[in-house]
């Protein structure tokens, strides 16, 4: 079946560069946070970069995470959200994904600074004898290393034109006052004098809570946060106040008075329907004019066409009437940040075809047979969501927990001709499911979950399993070569011979068993440059059943072709065929409540 043509989304535009921009010193914008973590510093930093890029400036970004880990690669997604992978193989914080999407740039692993990286760098220099016998201390050696790292990385080109950036936006993770962040705060206290005032600006993001009991917006947390920041030697040039509802003018004047800043230096960002609104809120409050004067930028006061088109896109997003329902079956669904890049790829793909995304997170353990016995309502609610969804996506992950539920979802998609996309582990499990149910290999499995299986259809890669966990997977941008012209995916990529996508995995499909799958209709249409590693699967006689080892949702391109094609196919071909599935979902829900009712009745009778 032919794939309907894709339509481009409006959120990639080239800013018009003013003629007056010449070479001038690097400008640094430090974004700090107070009161609570997770306040939105990453989105605000990305939005500031977007605004400055719309003025014709070249912008780069650096994220500082004050944890001792070398990188984010060994984190559980519940710790800091998903691990975002870069072209060079860097496993970094999810905020770097926001930077890449907002700014349309390609960042590097050194754009993510951690305490572990800094200490490792300093200790290696000490072992090498670079400090000439001096006592190595936090001040000046750690703080100097931070400043040197920032200055060097700020000069690295991140745009397609490979020109040196002019603006560096730096986000300091955590909150002011955290003990682990103190060396970085001290480093920037010193750095503001090294860079000179006209080249350094500090933006402090704080919370303005509104207790339900009084309904009054409270400024005391912001006052205390700014006081703590000043006590450490940094004075905020802009105070960005986060709140659930728009902040009143009296609150702005109060913050201005008690925090010793002008009223125009206090900016409000309340909760909005879409993050696309944040750059517009900043621009409406005169942030372009402020940066022009504070950093002596040769730019116009008025925004370029980029922000007008950005506004048009944000308006279009809020006016969507039609919806596309996607079931995301994973094991980390309790925290949406665990699948940020997947959500963004789906959201952009739905926007590209003028639909609003209805993403239904399904905990894969809820689909398993054990849950039906222990909690039948939860079991049938999960299956109800799966039945009602227009398409199914199984993302990457690690560990045995929840894999049987994912296999159930994949089997459902295959049998019911439901559009399906498996990413990384999702692709590997699609192979396992096919082996069990179509090749009748009942114990087929991945050696990650069962090292003793008689049919190891997914195996580890010895060269990427040296013993250490961190930084040893197959990481970064890799080339996938198509071995046939008769491929849905190849057509999506414009009939290219090969594509380059980002990867993050330690296991692969067993190349010695691929011919068994090919004979039954599961084709391996893409492989690596050596022709041994299977990269892409497609199922015959199915409208859209595709899996890939790569993680295309981490690519800088807003429109992930695999996701956009699936969403487009659903909306143009399959949406009218979902009535039977909806009836089945309602039937399952009735069975669930009936079973739960009988269980309660039995307990009541025997108590």
Wavefront OBJ file of the C-alpha trace (Angstrom):
o trace
v 0.000 0.000 0.000
v 1.373 3.382 -0.965
v 2.341 5.785 1.794
v 0.471 9.123 1.565
v 2.758 12.085 0.825
v 4.177 13.877 3.849
v 3.770 17.571 4.423
v 6.480 19.694 5.968
v 5.963 21.348 9.336
v 6.380 25.113 9.657
v 8.774 25.126 12.583
v 12.054 25.286 10.662
v 12.871 28.652 9.150
v 16.031 30.496 8.300
v 16.384 33.798 10.094
v 17.310 36.869 8.099
v 20.759 38.072 9.202
v 21.009 41.843 9.708
v 23.705 43.490 7.624
v 25.106 45.304 10.668
v 26.381 42.179 12.440
v 30.177 41.994 12.515
v 32.708 40.052 14.534
v 32.562 40.884 18.224
v 33.416 39.126 21.508
v 31.496 36.031 22.523
v 28.421 36.821 24.604
v 27.573 34.485 27.490
v 24.079 34.116 28.973
v 23.943 32.100 32.200
v 20.573 30.634 33.217
v 20.275 29.658 36.889
v 17.302 28.393 38.877
v 15.915 28.734 42.362
v 13.313 27.371 44.786
v 12.773 24.009 43.017
v 14.420 21.926 40.321
v 12.561 21.114 37.120
v 11.195 24.640 36.973
v 11.688 24.959 33.215
v 15.204 26.354 32.876
v 15.848 24.197 29.813
v 12.824 25.471 27.885
v 13.588 29.075 28.873
v 17.243 28.702 27.830
v 16.135 27.160 24.518
v 13.588 29.938 23.988
v 16.183 32.644 24.643
v 18.458 31.009 22.099
v 15.591 30.853 19.594
v 14.854 34.562 20.008
v 18.497 35.537 19.520
v 18.796 33.228 16.522
v 15.730 34.917 15.036
v 17.728 38.149 15.236
v 20.382 36.660 12.958
v 22.880 35.575 15.611
v 24.641 32.214 15.732
v 23.777 30.507 19.020
v 25.226 27.535 20.870
v 24.238 26.025 24.213
v 25.927 24.306 27.152
v 24.215 22.337 29.925
v 25.950 21.917 33.293
v 24.835 19.006 35.481
v 26.428 19.050 38.951
v 26.311 15.281 39.494
v 29.485 13.195 39.793
v 28.524 10.808 36.977
v 30.694 11.198 33.887
v 27.589 11.319 31.703
v 23.911 10.369 31.760
v 24.432 6.992 30.076
v 24.027 4.805 33.165
v 21.069 6.675 34.666
v 17.662 5.160 35.195
v 15.178 7.315 33.245
v 13.382 7.922 36.538
v 16.413 9.860 37.803
v 16.619 12.702 35.280
v 14.336 11.671 32.430
v 15.420 10.120 29.160
v 19.027 9.842 28.042
v 19.457 11.844 24.850
v 22.075 10.638 22.357
v 24.096 12.966 20.122
v 25.777 12.493 16.752
v 29.188 11.943 18.341
v 27.808 9.293 20.689
v 27.408 11.525 23.718
v 24.819 10.317 26.229
v 23.519 13.535 27.703
v 20.705 15.264 29.554
v 17.368 15.613 27.766
v 17.717 19.421 27.784
v 20.293 19.129 25.005
v 17.525 17.597 22.923
v 15.460 20.728 23.541
v 18.405 22.899 22.471
v 18.811 20.961 19.242
v 15.105 21.033 18.410
v 14.597 24.717 19.223
v 17.821 26.000 17.657
v 18.243 23.516 14.779
v 21.849 22.758 15.736
v 24.010 19.672 16.314
v 25.649 19.624 19.733
v 28.524 17.501 21.040
v 29.160 15.497 24.194
v 31.347 18.321 25.538
v 28.318 20.624 25.445
v 27.195 18.699 28.526
v 29.472 19.425 31.490
v 29.238 17.296 34.632
v 31.116 17.368 37.918
v 32.480 13.937 37.015
v 33.938 15.191 33.726
v 35.549 18.222 35.379
v 37.114 16.233 38.214
v 38.302 13.536 35.807
v 39.889 16.221 33.625
v 41.646 17.867 36.576
v 42.825 14.561 38.081
v 44.248 13.456 34.719
v 46.163 16.728 34.470
v 47.489 16.228 38.005
v 48.643 12.696 37.164
v 50.318 14.064 34.058
v 52.194 16.618 36.151
v 50.610 19.691 34.604
v 50.221 21.438 37.970
v 53.959 21.332 38.679
v 53.672 19.969 42.213
v 51.017 22.398 43.442
v 48.202 21.391 45.774
v 45.176 20.785 43.552
v 42.072 22.434 45.024
v 38.507 23.322 44.105
v 39.597 26.953 43.892
v 41.365 27.713 41.631
v 41.880 24.445 39.734
v 38.309 23.117 39.468
v 36.842 26.572 38.866
v 39.501 27.362 36.262
v 38.769 24.070 34.495
v 35.063 24.967 34.301
v 35.802 28.394 32.807
v 38.310 26.976 30.324
v 35.844 24.276 29.246
v 33.048 26.804 28.691
v 35.222 29.207 26.685
v 36.612 26.445 24.469
v 33.276 24.739 23.817
v 31.491 28.026 23.116
v 33.675 28.455 20.020
v 32.813 25.070 18.481
v 30.550 25.469 15.398
v 27.151 23.821 15.775
v 25.316 25.183 12.710
v 25.347 23.655 9.252
v 27.499 26.536 7.964
v 30.285 25.589 10.445
v 30.799 29.183 11.584
v 31.833 30.078 15.119
v 28.874 30.923 17.399
v 28.337 34.455 18.680
v 26.097 33.684 21.659
v 26.549 30.914 24.236
v 23.550 30.096 26.440
v 24.631 28.191 29.566
v 22.140 26.382 31.774
v 23.296 25.547 35.298
v 21.332 22.530 36.506
v 19.874 22.185 39.966
v 18.997 25.107 42.217
v 21.019 27.870 43.814
v 22.206 26.681 47.217
v 22.757 23.036 46.263
v 26.090 21.952 47.703
v 27.097 20.080 44.529
v 26.602 23.222 42.435
v 28.810 25.510 44.533
v 32.025 25.076 42.469
v 30.157 26.054 39.300
v 28.572 29.124 40.906
v 32.004 30.212 42.116
v 33.447 29.589 38.653
v 30.887 31.921 37.072
v 31.356 34.494 39.833
v 34.950 34.737 38.650
v 34.045 34.350 34.994
v 31.773 37.417 34.911
v 34.823 39.623 35.481
v 36.986 37.709 33.021
v 34.364 38.021 30.271
v 33.536 41.691 31.154
v 30.103 42.984 32.068
v 29.041 43.797 28.496
v 29.652 40.161 27.498
v 28.017 38.342 30.421
v 24.374 38.214 31.497
v 22.716 36.201 34.270
v 19.079 35.118 34.055
v 17.563 33.673 37.217
v 14.452 31.481 36.954
v 12.342 31.311 40.096
v 8.952 30.077 41.234
v 5.989 32.223 42.266
v 3.643 29.757 43.991
v -0.070 30.360 44.482
v -1.447 28.319 47.414
v -5.022 27.174 46.957
v -5.881 28.196 50.511
v -5.343 31.917 49.876
v -5.155 32.204 46.102
v -2.427 34.830 46.556
v 0.754 34.742 44.478
v 3.710 34.606 46.866
v 6.992 36.415 46.169
v 8.965 35.353 49.253
v 10.525 32.230 47.632
v 11.826 34.390 44.771
v 13.158 37.007 47.189
v 15.040 34.350 49.162
v 16.380 32.728 46.006
v 17.717 36.022 44.632
v 19.228 36.841 48.029
v 21.028 33.484 48.061
v 22.288 34.068 44.521
v 23.650 37.504 45.412
v 25.268 36.072 48.521
v 27.276 33.789 46.241
v 28.487 36.692 44.116
v 26.085 36.645 41.155
v 23.450 39.318 40.591
v 20.534 38.533 38.265
v 20.109 40.774 35.237
v 16.714 39.252 34.497
v 14.365 37.436 36.860
v 12.044 34.999 35.091
v 9.103 34.131 37.331
v 7.351 30.829 36.707
v 3.756 30.407 37.790
v 0.671 28.365 37.035
v -1.410 31.429 36.133
v -0.505 34.872 34.699
v 1.114 37.045 37.377
v -0.455 40.324 38.427
v 1.324 43.651 37.921
v 1.424 44.304 41.679
v 3.461 41.125 42.114
v 5.895 42.288 39.442
v 6.386 45.621 41.223
v 6.918 43.868 44.550
v 9.588 41.552 43.110
v 11.236 44.547 41.449
v 11.395 46.436 44.740
v 12.601 43.642 47.015
v 15.009 42.060 44.504
v 16.626 45.378 43.546
v 15.921 45.275 39.804
v 13.942 47.444 37.408
v 10.360 46.338 36.624
v 11.334 45.585 33.007
v 13.918 43.130 34.373
v 11.134 40.963 35.814
v 9.587 38.592 33.265
v 6.615 36.321 33.793
v 6.206 32.900 32.207
v 3.026 31.125 33.240
v 1.991 27.612 32.259
v 0.942 27.530 28.611
v -0.672 24.950 26.361
v 2.512 24.452 24.358
v 6.208 25.150 24.841
v 6.111 26.899 21.457
v 4.454 29.801 23.295
v 7.429 30.487 25.578
v 9.617 32.364 23.022
v 6.590 34.487 22.160
v 5.949 35.361 25.817
v 9.579 36.382 26.238
v 9.531 38.513 23.100
v 6.284 40.239 24.104
v 7.929 41.408 27.340
v 10.772 43.181 25.546
v 13.596 40.715 25.966
v 15.096 41.534 22.551
v 15.421 45.212 23.428
v 16.930 44.339 26.803
v 19.574 42.033 25.319
v 20.398 44.630 22.681
v 21.178 47.237 25.337
v 22.651 44.965 28.024
v 24.989 42.984 25.742
v 25.506 45.694 23.131
v 24.139 43.516 20.339
v 23.938 44.956 16.794
v 20.377 43.781 16.198
v 16.979 45.342 15.511
v 14.401 45.834 18.255
v 11.748 44.135 16.144
v 11.716 40.358 15.733
v 12.418 38.790 12.363
v 10.040 36.698 10.282
v 11.164 33.661 12.262
v 9.152 34.632 15.341
v 6.117 35.565 13.261
v 6.188 32.104 11.692
v 6.802 30.604 15.138
v 3.641 32.371 16.368
v 1.721 31.094 13.368
v 2.815 27.564 14.199
v 1.851 27.954 17.878
v -1.580 29.293 16.896
v -2.078 26.416 14.481
v -1.145 23.932 17.190
v -3.846 25.275 19.519
v -6.556 25.310 16.847
v -6.283 21.665 15.885
v -9.633 19.888 15.975
v -8.772 16.425 14.679
v -6.741 14.129 16.900
v -4.407 11.214 16.373
v -4.261 8.605 19.145
v -0.938 6.847 19.648
v -0.298 4.137 22.237
v 3.220 4.316 23.665
v 3.928 0.985 25.346
v 6.879 1.228 27.726
v 8.075 0.496 31.242
v 8.843 4.079 32.355
v 5.417 5.602 31.723
v 4.989 7.041 35.229
v 7.288 9.929 34.267
v 6.652 11.546 30.891
v 10.211 12.939 30.759
v 11.415 9.364 30.203
v 10.133 9.562 26.617
v 10.536 13.268 25.832
v 12.100 12.860 22.386
v 9.489 10.263 21.393
v 6.691 12.575 22.506
v 8.190 15.506 20.598
v 8.623 13.439 17.426
v 5.001 12.300 17.614
v 3.776 15.813 18.393
v 5.640 17.333 15.449
v 4.454 14.565 13.138
v 0.827 15.110 14.114
v 1.278 18.852 13.655
v 2.683 18.260 10.175
v -0.651 16.776 9.090
v -2.787 19.257 11.072
v -3.751 16.894 13.884
v -3.481 17.181 17.647
v -1.613 14.362 19.341
v -3.390 12.194 21.887
v -0.536 10.192 23.362
v -1.672 7.350 25.604
v 1.065 6.040 27.883
v 0.597 2.343 28.623
v 2.688 0.616 31.264
v 3.749 -2.593 29.554
v 3.463 -4.564 32.799
v -0.278 -3.785 32.844
v -0.699 -5.784 29.622
v 0.751 -8.967 31.109
v -1.325 -11.937 32.252
v -0.151 -11.602 35.857
v -1.803 -8.190 36.070
v -5.132 -9.675 34.974
v -5.056 -11.848 38.097
v -3.709 -9.228 40.512
v -5.514 -6.143 39.218
v -8.065 -6.923 36.485
v -9.303 -3.328 36.218
v -5.823 -1.998 35.499
v -5.251 -4.853 33.048
v -8.399 -4.189 31.029
v -7.940 -0.414 31.157
v -4.513 -0.869 29.575
v -5.929 -3.131 26.883
v -8.765 -0.704 26.296
v -6.236 2.034 25.520
v -4.343 -0.280 23.190
v -7.510 -1.227 21.328
v -8.612 2.384 20.887
v -5.233 3.657 19.673
v -4.769 4.477 16.006
v -1.198 3.151 16.058
v 1.320 1.611 18.448
v 4.888 2.606 19.254
v 7.259 0.563 21.406
v 10.353 2.629 22.314
v 13.754 1.571 23.582
v 14.593 0.415 27.078
v 16.623 -1.984 29.168
v 15.883 -4.851 31.523
v 13.453 -7.766 31.605
v 10.589 -6.062 33.455
v 7.665 -5.322 31.171
v 9.010 -7.147 28.113
v 6.170 -9.696 28.035
v 3.649 -6.857 27.941
v 5.500 -5.253 25.047
v 5.462 -8.578 23.218
v 1.691 -8.746 23.729
v 1.277 -5.265 22.231
v 3.497 -6.135 19.256
v 1.550 -9.337 18.638
v -1.691 -7.344 18.711
v -0.330 -4.853 16.172
v 0.846 -7.633 13.852
v -2.365 -9.659 13.959
v -4.784 -6.718 13.765
v -2.828 -4.944 10.988
v -2.360 -1.998 13.320
v 0.382 0.479 12.259
v 3.413 -0.264 14.432
v 6.847 1.258 14.960
v 9.496 -0.426 17.092
v 12.481 1.657 18.141
v 15.685 -0.035 19.341
v 14.403 -2.569 21.914
v 10.991 -2.305 20.247
v 12.525 -3.609 17.026
v 14.358 -6.423 18.843
v 11.172 -7.522 20.600
v 9.298 -7.487 17.285
v 11.801 -10.079 16.054
v 11.338 -12.117 19.251
v 7.541 -12.006 18.904
v 7.703 -13.108 15.270
v 10.024 -15.979 16.161
v 7.699 -17.238 18.885
v 4.392 -16.939 17.055
v 5.301 -17.336 13.372
v 8.361 -19.598 13.500
v 7.006 -21.539 16.517
v 10.216 -21.069 18.496
v 8.465 -20.914 21.848
v 11.563 -20.118 23.900
v 12.951 -17.531 21.438
v 14.352 -14.580 23.326
v 17.097 -12.025 23.638
v 20.211 -13.071 25.522
v 19.740 -9.874 27.526
v 16.715 -11.494 29.193
v 17.539 -15.203 28.912
v 21.220 -16.033 28.305
v 20.391 -19.764 28.138
v 17.675 -19.645 25.468
v 17.913 -22.300 22.750
v 16.872 -19.762 20.121
v 18.856 -16.556 20.741
v 17.301 -14.355 18.060
v 18.805 -11.226 19.668
v 22.397 -11.357 20.881
v 24.917 -8.983 22.384
v 27.698 -7.371 20.393
v 31.048 -8.492 21.891
v 32.887 -5.351 20.797
v 30.340 -3.235 22.709
v 30.294 -5.328 25.887
v 33.784 -5.034 27.434
v 32.558 -5.176 31.037
v 31.999 -1.505 31.869
v 28.446 -0.209 31.523
v 29.090 3.461 30.783
v 29.938 4.644 27.276
v 30.410 1.162 25.803
v 27.255 0.736 23.716
v 27.007 1.275 19.971
v 26.505 5.018 20.134
v 26.088 7.996 17.860
v 25.298 8.532 14.213
v 25.707 5.382 12.109
v 25.113 4.605 8.461
v 22.298 2.243 7.430
v 22.454 0.861 3.878
v 19.284 -0.363 2.165
v 19.685 -3.742 0.458
v 16.473 -3.528 -1.577
v 14.516 -0.912 -3.480
v 11.259 -2.525 -2.404
v 11.218 -0.879 1.014
v 8.697 1.462 2.609
v 11.416 3.105 4.646
v 13.670 3.663 1.660
v 10.819 5.404 -0.171
v 10.259 7.624 2.867
v 13.885 8.719 2.700
v 13.550 9.717 -0.943
v 14.908 6.450 -2.361
v 18.333 7.118 -0.849
v 20.868 4.290 -0.918
v 21.738 4.887 2.738
v 20.660 7.014 5.689
v 22.429 8.148 8.851
v 20.613 7.905 12.174
v 21.631 8.014 15.814
v 22.020 4.739 17.712
v 22.164 3.624 21.335
v 22.067 -0.139 21.839
v 24.141 -3.092 23.041
v 22.251 -5.948 21.346
v 21.530 -6.905 17.733
v 19.523 -9.440 15.733
v 21.376 -12.731 15.382
v 22.659 -12.616 11.756
v 22.849 -16.425 11.557
v 19.061 -16.756 11.871
v 17.849 -14.011 9.547
v 17.039 -16.353 6.641
v 14.365 -18.081 8.741
v 12.571 -14.763 9.190
v 12.962 -13.759 5.552
v 11.289 -16.995 4.434
v 8.233 -16.177 6.555
v 7.878 -12.558 5.426
v 9.814 -10.521 8.004
v 12.389 -8.736 5.861
v 15.634 -7.130 6.952
v 15.752 -4.256 4.478
v 18.662 -2.326 5.986
v 22.064 -3.252 7.388
v 25.274 -1.610 8.541
v 28.224 -0.751 6.300
v 29.706 -4.237 6.697
v 26.432 -5.958 5.836
v 26.421 -8.067 8.994
v 24.326 -6.035 11.430
v 20.577 -5.944 10.739
v 19.288 -2.381 11.134
v 15.702 -2.249 9.795
v 12.818 -4.726 9.609
v 9.615 -4.577 7.547
v 6.759 -7.065 7.575
v 5.154 -8.215 4.326
v 1.365 -8.020 3.960
v 1.118 -5.359 6.649
v 0.368 -1.660 6.025
v 3.058 -0.376 8.379
v 5.058 -2.717 10.590
v 8.559 -1.269 10.853
v 11.355 -1.545 13.382
v 14.805 -0.031 13.552
v 17.848 -0.310 15.802
v 18.371 3.446 15.581
v 16.696 6.096 17.722
v 15.518 8.508 14.993
v 13.461 10.486 17.514
v 16.769 11.881 18.828
v 17.668 13.405 15.472
v 17.782 17.186 15.187
v 15.240 17.068 12.341
v 11.831 17.976 13.722
v 9.946 15.646 11.397
v 11.048 12.089 12.180
v 10.172 10.351 8.916
v 9.351 6.974 10.472
v 6.937 8.545 12.948
v 5.437 11.037 10.481
v 4.770 8.291 7.937
v 3.001 6.159 10.526
v 0.853 9.061 11.753
v 0.044 10.159 8.192
v -0.928 6.629 7.183
v -3.218 6.297 10.180
v -4.990 9.586 9.582
v -5.499 9.126 5.843
v -6.220 5.410 5.599
v -7.014 3.700 8.882
v -8.933 6.106 11.069
v -12.302 5.028 9.645
v -11.572 1.385 10.445
v -11.247 1.821 14.207
v -14.927 1.274 15.108
v -14.552 -2.512 15.709
v -11.518 -1.878 17.917
v -13.472 0.686 19.921
v -16.268 -1.829 20.469
v -13.745 -4.381 21.616
v -12.247 -1.823 23.999
v -15.663 -1.149 25.521
v -16.257 -4.888 25.820
v -12.957 -5.306 27.673
v -13.829 -2.471 30.039
v -17.162 -4.124 30.879
v -15.452 -7.441 31.545
v -12.942 -5.732 33.827
v -15.514 -4.024 36.027
v -17.615 -7.175 36.145
v -14.633 -9.203 37.308
v -13.660 -6.591 39.899
v -17.256 -6.461 41.176
v -17.337 -10.244 41.636
v -14.012 -10.103 43.482
v -15.279 -7.446 45.916
v -18.540 -9.336 46.416
v -16.636 -12.547 47.232
v -14.419 -10.731 49.767
v -17.441 -9.127 51.425
v -19.180 -12.487 51.705
v -16.165 -14.217 53.294
v -15.156 -11.472 55.749
l 1 2 3 4 5 6 7 8 9 10 11 12 13 14 15 16 17 18 19 20 21 22 23 24 25 26 27 28 29 30 31 32 33 34 35 36 37 38 39 40 41 42 43 44 45 46 47 48 49 50 51 52 53 54 55 56 57 58 59 60 61 62 63 64 65 66 67 68 69 70 71 72 73 74 75 76 77 78 79 80 81 82 83 84 85 86 87 88 89 90 91 92 93 94 95 96 97 98 99 100 101 102 103 104 105 106 107 108 109 110 111 112 113 114 115 116 117 118 119 120 121 122 123 124 125 126 127 128 129 130 131 132 133 134 135 136 137 138 139 140 141 142 143 144 145 146 147 148 149 150 151 152 153 154 155 156 157 158 159 160 161 162 163 164 165 166 167 168 169 170 171 172 173 174 175 176 177 178 179 180 181 182 183 184 185 186 187 188 189 190 191 192 193 194 195 196 197 198 199 200 201 202 203 204 205 206 207 208 209 210 211 212 213 214 215 216 217 218 219 220 221 222 223 224 225 226 227 228 229 230 231 232 233 234 235 236 237 238 239 240 241 242 243 244 245 246 247 248 249 250 251 252 253 254 255 256 257 258 259 260 261 262 263 264 265 266 267 268 269 270 271 272 273 274 275 276 277 278 279 280 281 282 283 284 285 286 287 288 289 290 291 292 293 294 295 296 297 298 299 300 301 302 303 304 305 306 307 308 309 310 311 312 313 314 315 316 317 318 319 320 321 322 323 324 325 326 327 328 329 330 331 332 333 334 335 336 337 338 339 340 341 342 343 344 345 346 347 348 349 350 351 352 353 354 355 356 357 358 359 360 361 362 363 364 365 366 367 368 369 370 371 372 373 374 375 376 377 378 379 380 381 382 383 384 385 386 387 388 389 390 391 392 393 394 395 396 397 398 399 400 401 402 403 404 405 406 407 408 409 410 411 412 413 414 415 416 417 418 419 420 421 422 423 424 425 426 427 428 429 430 431 432 433 434 435 436 437 438 439 440 441 442 443 444 445 446 447 448 449 450 451 452 453 454 455 456 457 458 459 460 461 462 463 464 465 466 467 468 469 470 471 472 473 474 475 476 477 478 479 480 481 482 483 484 485 486 487 488 489 490 491 492 493 494 495 496 497 498 499 500 501 502 503 504 505 506 507 508 509 510 511 512 513 514 515 516 517 518 519 520 521 522 523 524 525 526 527 528 529 530 531 532 533 534 535 536 537 538 539 540 541 542 543 544 545 546 547 548 549 550 551 552 553 554 555 556 557 558 559 560 561 562 563 564 565 566 567 568 569 570 571 572 573 574 575 576 577 578 579 580 581 582 583 584 585 586 587 588 589 590 591 592 593 594 595 596 597 598 599 600 601 602 603 604 605 606 607
